[in-house]
């Protein structure tokens, strides 16, 4: 349970000190509330992002360790400890396939004076745990959801459905919001219900949807949803699956009037395509992993100025096995050969999850709706690469 706020006192009456009775700065009886999280974002073999939010400006600290909370991570930028309401801490130097305990804490910063800033009390979370990814693991399972579009009930229901059977992680393939209009909206309609549903222990991988490009807050979403590489496209490995997460961009050309000349997807997607081409051709795991799975929002790769065939060509050359997407708001399975693809394309509906189970020989996919009914299922066998 989150620490409960203490009744606030006036600024003229410093309260008991949170850490040191002889602190030379004022400490007030003001405790921040943890209003979102913790959320485990972008798990890797040796690192993970931990995010949470508070209702007042605070610092951030994560205590963690395998057998005890004997390590600490405090975010800093250019030598200054981060202070704000959104807290993002990257734990690095972890070991693959290990289980770690962790706890987040935020101490109130009442006034950021040049000398002797005023401080408050500390809010701490419960102790949670996570297990890092491990490419040598013989099997894995994960679940994907998509297009939750600010429906909090939907997010929580799908998160619960995804975890009815054990999985290693959960994926959201975009359009968590209609438009990004502000921090509270993104928190209340997307991040908080996800964090609550994943319970501080289930990692989330995220692929940006086209609706996350829209609204006055869209340009700030990277602070909340970027992968560790500070971008929306990346690769990860878990067991027999090599994961390639792509940002499929907008679904209309840059010159479309509704964008008023403020989109430049042509340049952005050209940069991403160069990355996509390189990682599929050069990353050893593309050939060594039993299965390669692409995760993205638009099953047609998004708007690419007529060059979507190039993305399919690169995926074919790399012998990608499966592309899981959303965007259509309905279930669609495109079998190999139907659209120039040598791999299966699966687009999920809004009230469905795809459960993926893979070992070194087969990859099984089950699409389950919110009633628990399996509406689609298929098996992919390992191919020579």
HULINWO-V635125 format. One record per residue. N is the residue number from 0. RES is the residue in one letter. SS is DSSP state (h for helix, s for strand, l for the rest). Layout:
BEGIN
n: <N,N>
res: <RES,RES>
ss: <SS,SS>
END
This chain:
BEGIN
n: <0,1,2,3,4,5,6,7,8,9,10,11,12,13,14,15,16,17,18,19,20,21,22,23,24,25,26,27,28,29,30,31,32,33,34,35,36,37,38,39,40,41,42,43,44,45,46,47,48,49,50,51,52,53,54,55,56,57,58,59,60,61,62,63,64,65,66,67,68,69,70,71,72,73,74,75,76,77,78,79,80,81,82,83,84,85,86,87,88,89,90,91,92,93,94,95,96,97,98,99,100,101,102,103,104,105,106,107,108,109,110,111,112,113,114,115,116,117,118,119,120,121,122,123,124,125,126,127,128,129,130,131,132,133,134,135,136,137,138,139,140,141,142,143,144,145,146,147,148,149,150,151,152,153,154,155,156,157,158,159,160,161,162,163,164,165,166,167,168,169,170,171,172,173,174,175,176,177,178,179,180,181,182,183,184,185,186,187,188,189,190,191,192,193,194,195,196,197,198,199,200,201,202,203,204,205,206,207,208,209,210,211,212,213,214,215,216,217,218,219,220,221,222,223,224,225,226,227,228,229,230,231,232,233,234,235,236,237,238,239,240,241,242,243,244,245,246,247,248,249,250,251,252,253,254,255,256,257,258,259,260,261,262,263,264,265,266,267,268,269,270,271,272,273,274,275,276,277,278,279,280,281,282,283,284,285,286,287,288,289,290,291,292,293,294,295,296,297,298,299,300,301,302,303,304,305,306,307,308,309,310,311,312,313,314,315,316,317,318,319,320,321,322,323,324,325,326,327,328,329,330,331,332,333,334,335,336,337,338,339,340,341,342,343,344,345,346,347,348,349,350,351,352,353,354,355,356,357,358,359,360,361,362,363,364,365,366,367,368,369,370,371,372,373,374,375,376,377,378,379,380,381,382,383,384>
res: <X,X,X,X,X,X,X,X,X,X,X,X,X,X,X,X,X,X,X,X,X,X,X,X,X,X,X,X,X,X,X,X,X,X,X,X,X,X,X,X,X,X,X,X,X,X,X,X,X,X,X,X,X,X,X,X,X,X,X,X,X,X,X,X,X,X,X,X,X,X,X,X,X,X,X,X,X,X,X,X,X,X,X,X,X,X,X,X,X,X,X,X,X,X,X,X,X,X,X,X,X,X,X,X,X,X,X,X,X,X,X,X,X,X,X,X,X,X,X,X,X,X,X,X,X,X,X,X,X,X,X,X,X,X,X,X,X,X,X,X,X,X,X,X,X,X,X,X,X,X,X,X,X,X,X,X,X,X,X,X,X,X,X,X,X,X,X,X,X,X,X,X,X,X,X,X,X,X,X,X,X,X,X,X,X,X,X,X,X,X,X,X,X,X,X,X,X,X,X,X,X,X,X,X,X,X,X,X,X,X,X,X,X,X,X,X,X,X,X,X,X,X,X,X,X,X,X,X,X,X,X,X,X,X,X,X,X,X,X,X,X,X,X,X,X,X,X,X,X,X,X,X,X,X,X,X,X,X,X,X,X,X,X,X,X,X,X,X,X,X,X,X,X,X,X,X,X,X,X,X,X,X,X,X,X,X,X,X,X,X,X,X,X,X,X,X,X,X,X,X,X,X,X,X,X,X,X,X,X,X,X,X,X,X,X,X,X,X,X,X,X,X,X,X,X,X,X,X,X,X,X,X,X,X,X,X,X,X,X,X,X,X,X,X,X,X,X,X,X,X,X,X,X,X,X,X,X,X,X,X,X,X,X,X,X,X,X,X,X,X,X,X,X,X,X,X,X,X,X,X,X,X,X,X,X>
ss: <l,l,l,l,l,l,l,l,l,l,l,l,l,l,l,l,l,l,l,l,l,l,l,l,l,l,s,s,s,s,s,l,l,s,s,s,s,s,s,s,s,l,l,l,l,l,l,s,s,s,s,s,s,s,s,s,s,s,l,l,s,s,s,s,s,l,l,l,l,l,s,s,s,l,l,s,s,l,l,s,s,l,l,s,s,s,s,s,s,s,s,l,l,l,l,l,l,l,s,s,s,s,s,s,s,s,s,s,s,s,s,l,l,l,l,l,l,s,s,s,s,s,s,s,l,l,l,s,s,s,s,l,l,l,l,l,l,l,l,s,s,s,s,s,s,l,l,l,l,l,l,h,h,h,h,h,h,h,h,h,h,h,l,l,l,l,l,l,s,s,s,s,l,l,l,l,l,l,l,l,l,l,h,h,h,h,h,h,h,h,h,h,h,h,h,h,h,h,l,l,l,l,s,s,s,s,l,l,l,h,h,h,h,l,l,l,l,h,h,h,l,h,h,h,h,l,l,l,l,l,l,l,l,s,s,s,s,s,l,l,s,s,s,s,s,l,l,l,l,l,l,l,l,l,l,l,h,h,h,l,l,l,l,l,h,h,h,h,h,h,h,h,h,h,h,h,h,h,h,h,h,h,l,h,h,h,h,h,l,l,s,s,s,s,s,s,s,s,l,l,l,l,l,l,l,l,l,h,h,h,h,h,h,h,h,h,h,l,l,l,l,s,s,s,s,s,l,l,l,l,l,s,s,s,l,l,l,l,l,l,l,l,l,s,s,s,s,l,l,l,l,s,s,s,s,s,s,s,l,l,l,s,s,s,s,s,s,s,s,l,l,l,l,s,s,s,s,s,s,s,s,l,l,l,l>
END
